[in-house]
Amino acid sequence: MLFLICNSVSMTPIGNDGFDMRGDATDMIRSELIQKIADENPHLYQRDVERIVNTIFEEITNAMARGDRVELRGFGAFSVKKRDARVGRNPRTGESVEVEEKHVPFFKTGKLLRDRLNGK
């Protein structure tokens, strides 16, 4: 089912990939993604598409929260990177501030997506 959804949504240049003809990025919010998938798959109810999209995002989030890597072939890979504790600086006062260790989400694009973004 994940394969169907990833293939039914164009995430490339509003030609086809999320960029308009000038090359400027256009925003797509979750509800627009759901609507686009529902429109391209009339055999699915919109509420079912919404449940599928929400489940996919939730599973990606849960996997990353466990520290797992999530790879969507041709699109990219989501992972978690650890940032060590460090001494930072308050930009307003210039005062040194202790910054705690933290984990941040990281996304690395897949070759297919990268090629499509670069017009190949």
C-alpha positions in Angstrom: 0.0 0.0 0.0 2.9 2.4 0.8 4.2 1.8 -2.8 0.8 2.8 -4.2 0.7 6.0 -2.3 4.3 7.0 -3.0 3.8 6.5 -6.7 0.4 8.2 -6.9 1.8 11.5 -5.6 4.0 13.6 -7.8 6.8 15.0 -5.6 8.9 16.4 -8.4 9.2 20.1 -10.7 3.9 22.4 -10.3 5.0 20.8 -13.6 5.1 17.5 -11.7 7.3 17.8 -8.6 6.3 20.6 -6.3 8.1 23.4 -8.2 6.4 25.8 -10.5 7.8 26.6 -13.9 10.0 29.4 -12.5 11.7 26.9 -10.2 10.2 28.3 -7.1 9.0 25.8 -4.5 5.3 25.6 -3.8 4.0 24.4 -0.5 2.0 21.2 -0.1 0.3 20.6 3.2 -1.0 17.3 4.5 -4.6 17.9 3.5 -3.5 18.8 -0.1 -1.5 15.6 -0.3 -4.5 13.6 0.9 -6.8 15.3 -1.6 -4.3 14.7 -4.5 -4.0 11.0 -3.7 -7.8 10.7 -3.3 -8.3 12.5 -6.7 -5.9 10.2 -8.4 -7.4 7.1 -6.9 -11.2 7.5 -7.2 -11.7 3.9 -6.0 -10.5 5.0 -2.5 -12.6 7.0 0.0 -10.9 10.2 1.1 -11.2 9.1 4.8 -9.3 5.9 3.9 -6.6 7.9 2.1 -6.4 10.2 5.1 -6.0 7.2 7.4 -3.3 5.7 5.2 -1.3 9.0 5.0 -1.6 9.5 8.8 -0.5 5.9 9.4 2.6 6.3 7.2 3.7 9.5 8.9 3.0 8.0 12.3 5.0 4.9 11.5 7.9 7.0 10.2 7.8 9.1 13.4 7.6 6.0 15.7 10.5 4.3 13.9 12.6 7.4 14.2 11.7 7.8 17.9 13.1 4.3 18.4 16.2 5.4 16.7 15.5 3.4 13.5 16.3 4.5 10.0 13.4 4.6 7.5 14.2 4.2 3.8 11.8 4.9 0.9 13.6 3.7 -2.2 14.0 6.4 -4.8 12.7 9.1 -2.4 15.1 9.1 0.5 16.0 8.0 4.0 14.9 9.4 7.3 17.3 8.9 10.3 18.1 10.4 13.6 21.5 12.1 14.3 22.9 12.8 17.7 24.2 16.2 18.5 26.6 16.3 21.4 26.4 18.7 24.3 28.3 21.9 23.6 28.8 25.4 24.8 26.8 27.8 22.7 26.4 31.6 22.7 23.3 33.7 23.4 23.2 35.9 20.3 21.4 38.7 22.2 23.8 39.0 25.1 26.9 37.1 23.9 26.8 35.1 27.1 28.0 31.4 27.0 25.2 28.9 27.3 25.3 25.1 27.9 23.4 23.3 25.1 22.3 19.8 26.1 22.8 16.7 23.9 19.9 16.2 21.6 18.7 14.0 18.8 17.5 15.6 15.5 15.8 14.3 12.5 17.8 14.0 9.3 16.7 13.4 5.7 18.9 12.2 2.9 17.4 12.4 -0.6 17.5 9.3 -2.8 19.1 9.3 -6.2 15.8 9.3 -8.1 14.5 12.3 -6.2 17.9 14.2 -6.5 18.0 13.5 -10.3 14.4 14.7 -10.7 15.1 17.9 -8.8 18.2 18.5 -11.0 16.2 17.9 -14.2 17.9 14.7 -15.2 
